[in-house]
Structure formats: structure tokens, C-alpha cells
Amino acid sequence: MTPSRASTRLLPAAAITLALVLSACGARTDSGETDGGSSAAAESCVDTSGDSVKIGFLNSLSGTMAISEQTVHDSLQLAAEEINADGGVLGKELVIVSEDGASEPTTFAEKAEKLITSDCVAAVFGGWTSASRKAMLPVFESQDSLLFYPVQYEGLESSPNIFYTGATTNQQIVPGLDYLKEQGVESIFLVGSDYVFPRTANKIINAYAEANDIEVLGEEYAPLGHTDFSTIVNKVNSADADAVFNTLNGDSNVAFFKEYKNVGLGPDEMPVVSVSIAEEEVGGIGVENVEGQLTAWNYYQTIDSPENATFVEAFKAKYGEDRVTSDPMEAAYTSLYLWKGMVEKAESFDVADVQEAAGGVSFDAPEGSVTVNGDNHHIAKTALIGKIGADGLIHTEWSSGEPIEPDPYLEGYDWAEGLS
């Protein structure tokens, strides 16, 4: 979700969508089915004849998204080390090939192609922004390879070649809106980065708001990496909404929340619900700028469970006591274990065998039990609303109590009819 600030202007959502319509091979059709991918997919070069197998990690280790994506790379490394220490996958050691997406969608697509066709990896784990995912989607479909995507996103998508281990809309954005409604919020202001995820998410939010008598008082976007939020924050301040719904990504959040505080706004005056700020970003923004603000996720470091205690302890032991865990990194960590479960259920690394075996594969993750939906390749997840504390951690204010089945096309919501 780009190597320099000058390259943070991602393709407009409409252009990306058009490109996908022209090039995607197995994306969901209007009937709700997939077309099965390209019939001319390249023959796999994955080598499983020895005592090891290659997998790819593809994350932004540079550019505006590095503040978020480095953490995902770290948790993937931890999961791989744990799996190797426990005997690997089907007895084979995992060999990691790591690439830098550099916060640039076209780079993600190029690196994905390299990992699949030159490095011959069995699966790729990574991506963050929807722009990066959509740039990679036709690559994975045309090459008939697998991407495990670990970040919450706007939904309205499924692919036989992507497993989505972050939240889809009904597991994060809709619960966030439901929470605001329950708190008596009657008006909101929308602030987001200018690319696919925020624009699509806000289309969904507008439909929800209209159906639930919530007034949208403004909708503003800034390029990824943008650092001057004086104009946008002044518009937010003037609108005097009951709350702000924030879909900014990356280090733009640092500038936004500093300016937000500078004009005298805070959680008491106009609370902000963010869907891309996790524990790692809190430190970058400064706790003093976001204490008391709200987030919508499916995992927090403060979750009280044996599985999470083990995960947090292992992460800190590897990377330092000052490091924190967060939702995207937990979803990435979980994705590697889910792939392991699929491969072992299939008794094969072959893509078709893994796809066939995927449905029903479960893992007792740090966030709680998760299960793969074999039809849409998303996973059941528990929704959480949290509040950022003075300790820099996020503490649960509300929980759905049990995993919510993924509904990426919002087929269970009358107000969402026609959105997909």
C-alpha cells in the first residue's frame, strides 16, 4: 500500500478496476462464481523433490508503507522458524525468499512474478494495500499460484488463488459502524487515503449510513504518504460531526493525528475510529496524539489467552521486549500456519490439491480459533472494537463474542444490494 514520496500516488481506483476487468483470469463473476483461472496457466516450477520447499515473503520494506509492513515480515519470519523447528511442512524445511514491494503496486506485481516463475516458491505471503493486492491478483491467477493476503480490506472480491486472512467488511467496518450507532452517533466525517480500499470502504459506509439514518458530513482523501493535513483537518473541525471514520494508511496517520490534536480535537471532542492503525502505528504516531481514540480490528496484543501469551512472548524474545504485536502481523503469522494445515490435509504442495483441501482448515490462532471458508477463501474472525491506552496498547471495548463468518460481498445485508 511505494519507493519514494513521489511515487506514492497510486493508480486511481477506477483505473485499477478497469485493468483487473481486462486482465484478471479467475476473479468473481457477476453470478458470484469464479471462472476457474486461466486455462493457459504456466506450468509450476516448484520443486518438492528434496528435503526443503521455497516460499515467498513479499512486503514493503521501504517507502511509505514500511512503517506497517516490516512488522508483517517479522511475524512471517517467526512463524517460519517455529514451523521449521517443529519439523517443517510434510517433513520439508521452509526456505524463505524475501522481496521488497517498496510500497509500489507495480513493484508488487513484478516481484510476485519473480517469486513464482524464477524462485519457484510454493506460495507467497504478503501485500498490504488493496492496490498492491489488485496489482498482484492477475499474476497469481495467470500463473496459478497462491497468495496469502494478511490485511483487512474493503471486500467485494474473491479469487481461487488468494486466501484472505485479514478481515473482510462484515468483520471490521460494519462492526465499527454498528458500534458507533450503538453509542448514539448520528453524523460522521470520512477521511482516507486516495486509493482502492478507502474509496470502496467509504462507498460501503455511505450505503450503511443512509440505511441507518447517519449523516455523512464530509469525505476527504489524501495521497498515500501525504503529510500536510491542515486543510482536511480544518474541514473536519468545521463539520462538527459526532465521529470520524478513518481509512488513512501508512505514515499519513502520523501527520493527520498530530494536526488533529493541534486544532484541539481529541476523543472527547470528536472520536476517530481507525481501521488501519494498530499497536505498531501507535508508537509512530505518538501515544499522546491518539490516546483514547478507537480502532476496529480482530486482534490486539492485550487479548487474554494462552495462545496469544505464547505468541507475544515468542515475538518479543526474537525481536525485543520493546516490540509490540498487531492485527496484520498476527493475521500473517496465522496465514503461514493455515497454509501448513492445508498442505498437510492435502498431503501435497500442489495448488489444486491445496485449494481442494482448504475448506474447514482451522487454527487456534492468537486472535482465537479461525476457520477457512472453502467457497470464498476468507476466514471466520471475531470482531473487536478497541481503545488506545496510555500504555500504547489497544484494549478491547467491545467484542462480537464469537467468530463472524466472512461475507465479502455483503450478501446478508439488504442495504448493500448493488454495491458489488
N, C-alpha and C positions, 0 to 999 in steps of 0.2 A: 504494500500500500504504500527511490529514485536517486542517481549518484550525487547530484548537486542540486542546490536550491533551484537553479534554472530549469532543471528537468522534472520538477515536482508537479508540473501542470499535466495531469494525466489526461488520457483520451476522454472526451465528454461521454457521458453515459449513453447517449443516443448512438454515437459512432461505434462504441464497443458493442452495443446490442446489435447494430446492423452487421458488424463484422462477424459476430457469432452466428447470426441467422444465415450468413453466406457460407461460413466455414465449419461450424460445429457439426460433428457427424452423428453424435448419439444423444443430443440434448432432448429434453422432454418435448413431445409434440403437443399440439392443441388438444388431442384426445386424452392426454395425460399419460401416454405411454412413451417409451423410448424407441428409437428406430434401430437400436442394437449396435450402433457404431459403424465404422467404415468397413465395408466388405473387402477393401484393399489394404487393410492394416498391415504394416510391416511385420515380418517375422521376428519374433523375440530373439534377442541375443543373450538373454540371461543364462548364466552358466551355473548349474547346481550340481555339477558332477564331482566337485571336490568337497572339502570339509568346511567351506565358507560360502557365503552368498552376499552380494553387494546390495545395499540400499542407499537412497539418496536423501540428503537433507538440503532443502532449498529455502533459505531465509535471507532477509535483508540484514546484512552485517554492516552496511554503510548506508548513508542517505537519511532522509527524514524519518523513516520507519524503524531505524536501527534501535531507537530507544525502547521499542516494544519487541521487535523480532529477535534480538540477541537472546532474550530470555527464553523464547521458544526453542532456539537452537540448543541452549544449555540443557533444557529439560529433556529434549530428544537424546542428547548425548548420555544423560543419566540413565534413561530407560534402556538404551542400547547396552550400556555397561552392565546394568543389572541383568538383562536377558542373557548376555554372554556369560556372566558369572554363574548363571543357573543352567548352563548347557546349550544356550543358543536357541535357534528355531529349527525343529526337526533335526536336532543334533548338529546344526551348522552354525558356525560363528558369523555374526553380523560384521561386515566390513563397511565402514561409512565413507561415502563420497560426499563431501560438503561443498556447496556452491553458494555464492552471494548473489541474491536477486537485486541488490543495490537500490531497492525502493522504486524500481522501474518496471512496469508491466512487460514491456518488450524484452527486457533482460530476463525476467522470469520465464518467458516462453522459450527464449534461446537456451537458457540453462537447463530447462526441463527436457528439451530436445537432446541436448548433450548427454544428460544423465541417462536417458532412455536408450539412445542409439549408439553412443560412444562408450559410456561407462557400464552399460548393460545392467542397470540396477533392477531389482525385483519389484520395488515400489519406491515412491517419492513421498516425503513428508515435509509439508511446509506451505508457504504462501501466507499472506495476511489480508491485504486489501482485496475487495471484490474485483478490482481492476486487475490485480495480479492473477487471481483465480480464473477470471474470464479470459485472460490472455493465454493461460495455460490449458484451459479446457479442450480446445480443438486439438492441441498437441497430444494430450493423453488419449483422446478418442481416436485420432487418426493412427496413433502408434499402438493402440490397445494396451495401454499400461495403466497403472493405478496411482492416483494421488490421494493422500490423506490430508485433508484441509482442517486445521485446528481452531479456526476462529469463528465466533458468532458472525452472522451475516444477515442479509435482508430477505433471504428465502426466495421463493418463486423460481427455483431451479432444482434440478436433479440430473444426475448423469450416471450411467453404469460404470464409469471409470473414475468417479470421485466418491470418497467417503467423507462425509461432513461430520466431524466430531465436536465442533463448536455448536452453539445454539442456533436454531432457526427462529423465525419471527415469533411463533407462538410460544416459544420457550424463554424469550427475553424481552423483546419490545412490547408485545401485548401484555405480559405480566407487569411490566413497568408502567404502562398506561393504566392498567386496572388499579394498580397501587395508588397512582395519583388521583384517580377518580374516587377511590375509597377515602382519600384524605381530603376530599372536598374541592379539588382543583377544578376550576371552571374555564380557565384560559391558559394557553401555553404559547411559548415562542420557540421556534425551531432553529437551531444553529448546527451547521455541519460542514464537512469538507466537501469540495466540489468534485465528486466522482460517483461511481455507481451506488455504493452502499448507502450513503446518506440520502441521495435523491430518491432512491427506491424506498428506503425506510420511511422517508417523510411522506411519500405518496400513500403508504400504508397508514401512517399516523394521521394524515388528513382524513382518510376514509373512516378510521376509528373515531376521530374527534367529531365528525359530522353525525355519526350514528349515536354518539353518546353525549351530545349537547355540550361539547367542549369547544371553545372558540380558539382558533389559531390566529394569533395577533401579528405574526410575522414569520418569515422564513428566509434565512440568510446563509450564504455559502462562502467559503474561502478556499483558495488552492491549498493542497497539501504542502506543508512546510511554511505556510503564511504566518507572519509574526506580528503584524500590526492590526490589532483588533479594536482600536479606538472607535472607529465608525460603527462597526457591528455592535459593540457593547453599548454605545450610546443609543442605538436603535432599540436594543433590548431594554435598557433602562427607561426609555421614554414610553415603551409599550405597556410597562407596568403589568405584565402577566402574572398569573399565580405561580407559574413554574416555567423552567426552561428544559427542553429535551435536547440533549447534546449528542450529536453524532460526529464531532470532530475526531480526527485520528492523528496519531503521532505527536511530534513536539509542538504542533499548533496549540495543543491544550495548555502548554506552559504559558504561552503568551495570552491566551484567552482568559484563563483564571486569574492571572496577575492583573490584567486590565479590569476584570470583573470586580476584584477586590479594591482596585484603585478608585473606582467610581462609587464605592460604598455599598456594593451588592454582596450578599452572602446568603447562606441557607435560611436565615431568618427573614430576610427581605424578599428573596426570590430564589427558592431552592432549584438546583440543577440536577437532573437525572442524566447520568452519562452511561453510555453502553460500550465505550472503548477505553475507559480509564480503570486500570487495575492497580494492584499494590505497587508494581514496579514504576508505573507512571506517577503515582502519588509522590514518590521521592523526587522525581524530576521536576514536578510542578512546584513542590514545596508544600508541606503539610499545612503551613499557616495560610495558604491560599485556598485550600479545598476542605479543611476540616468541617465536618457536619454536612457536607454535600452527599448526594445519593448516587448509587450505582445499581445497575441491573446486570446480574451475571448468573452463573450456575455453580461457581466455586469461589471460596475465599480461603485465605490461609488460616483463618480462625475457625474453620469447620472442626468440630469436636468429634473425631472418630479415630479408631486405631489405624485405619488405612492412611488417613491424612497425616497423623502424627509420624508414621513411618516415612511417608513421602517428604514432609517438611524437614525431618531430621536428616534424611539422606541428601537432600538438596543442599542444605546448609553445610553438611560435612564436606561435600565436594566443592562448593563454591564460596563458602564463608558464612559466618554467623550473621553478617550484616545484610545478606541477600534475603529477598522475600519471594514467595511463590504467588502465582496469579492464575486466573481462569484460562487464558490462552495456552500458557505453558503446561498447565495441568491437562488440558484437552489434547495437547500434542503428546505429552507423556503417555496418556491413556491410549492415543491412537496407535502407538507402536505395539502396545500390549493387545489391542483389539486385532491388529493385523496378525500378530503372532497366533492369537486364538483362531482366526480364520484359516491361516495356513495349516495349523495343526489339525483343525477339524477336517479340512480338505485333504490332508496328508499330501499336499502339493503346493508348490510356489506358482503354478500356472495361473494366469489371470482369470480364465474362465472358471477354473475349479474354485479359486478364492471367492469370486463373485457368487457362485452357486452355494458355497458354504456359509456366506456372511450372515444371513438372516438368523437371528436368535443368539448370536455370539454375545456373551456378556463378560463384564469385568468388574470386580469390586474396586472401583477407582477411588482416588482421594475425595472426589466430589460425592461419592455414593455409587450405588450399583447403576451401571449403564448397559443398555442392550441395543444391538444393531437392528434397525428395521431393514429387512432384506428387499423391500419394494422400492424405497426412496433413498436408501444408503445414508440416512441420518440416524441419530441415536436418541433414545429416551433420556431426558435430563430433568433434574429438579431445578425449578426457577427460584432465584434468591434476589431480594432487594436488600442492599446493604448501605450502611452509613460510614463515611470515612472518619476514623477516630484520631485523637491527638497523638496516638502511638504510630500513626502512618498506616495502620492496618484497617481493613474493612470488616465491619461487624454486622451480622445478619439482623435486619429489622423485620423481615417477612420471608416466609418460605412457602412454596406450594405443597410441601409436606411429602410429596412423592413424585417420582419421575413423570414428566409430561410427554406423551407420545408425540413424535415430530409430525408437524403438519405444514410442510414448506410452502404449499400453495394456498394455505388458509381456507381449505375446502370446508372446514367446520364452522366458518363464520359468515353469516349472511351479508354483513356489511362489506366483506372483502370480495364479493362477487364481481368479476370483471377485471380485477387487478392483475391477474396473471395472463 
